[in-house]
Amino acid sequence: MPLLQHAGALLSLVLVFWTGSSLFALLHPGTVLLLARGGRDDGLSRREPASEGRIRLQGGLMSLAGLILLALPLLL
């Protein structure tokens, strides 16, 4: 039974990391785009609103999924 408890704790830790990363993408899409380019700005200061909108949507959906999965044991 301790192995099952450790697996549950590890799964919770992964879900918390997933949810936090998704919330970061939701709140800071410009930083996520900069990191996706390898941290190079290349002198391009223009913002990409379509990409930022897509990142916000994906971050919101993934954080919602993570929160639901974290709350699932409380609902059962």
C-alpha positions in Angstrom: 0.0 0.0 0.0 2.8 2.5 0.6 3.8 2.2 -3.1 0.2 3.3 -4.1 0.5 6.3 -1.7 3.8 7.3 -3.2 2.4 7.0 -6.7 -0.6 9.2 -5.7 1.8 11.8 -4.2 3.9 11.8 -7.4 0.9 12.2 -9.6 -0.4 15.1 -7.5 3.0 16.8 -7.7 3.0 16.4 -11.5 -0.5 17.8 -11.7 0.4 20.8 -9.6 3.5 21.5 -11.8 1.3 21.1 -14.9 -1.4 23.5 -13.6 1.2 26.1 -12.5 3.0 26.0 -15.8 -0.3 26.4 -17.6 -1.3 29.3 -15.5 2.1 30.9 -16.2 1.4 30.5 -20.0 -2.1 32.0 -19.5 -0.7 35.1 -17.6 2.5 35.6 -19.5 2.1 34.6 -23.2 4.9 37.0 -24.4 7.4 35.3 -22.1 6.4 31.9 -23.4 6.8 33.0 -27.0 10.3 34.4 -26.1 11.3 31.1 -24.4 9.9 29.2 -27.4 12.3 31.2 -29.6 15.2 30.0 -27.4 15.4 33.2 -25.4 16.6 35.2 -28.4 14.7 38.4 -29.1 16.5 38.9 -32.5 15.5 42.6 -32.3 11.9 41.7 -33.0 9.8 43.8 -30.7 6.6 43.2 -32.5 3.9 41.2 -30.6 2.1 38.4 -32.2 -1.5 38.7 -31.0 -2.8 35.6 -32.7 0.0 33.5 -31.1 -0.6 35.1 -27.7 -4.3 34.4 -27.9 -3.7 30.8 -28.8 -1.2 30.4 -25.9 -3.7 32.0 -23.5 -6.5 29.6 -24.7 -4.3 26.6 -24.4 -2.9 27.6 -21.0 -6.4 28.2 -19.7 -7.7 24.9 -21.0 -4.7 23.0 -19.6 -4.9 24.7 -16.2 -8.6 23.9 -16.0 -7.9 20.3 -16.8 -5.2 20.1 -14.2 -7.5 21.7 -11.6 -10.3 19.2 -12.4 -7.9 16.3 -12.1 -6.5 17.6 -8.8 -10.1 18.0 -7.4 -11.3 14.6 -8.7 -10.4 12.6 -5.6 -12.4 15.1 -3.5 -15.5 14.6 -5.6 -15.4 10.8 -5.4 
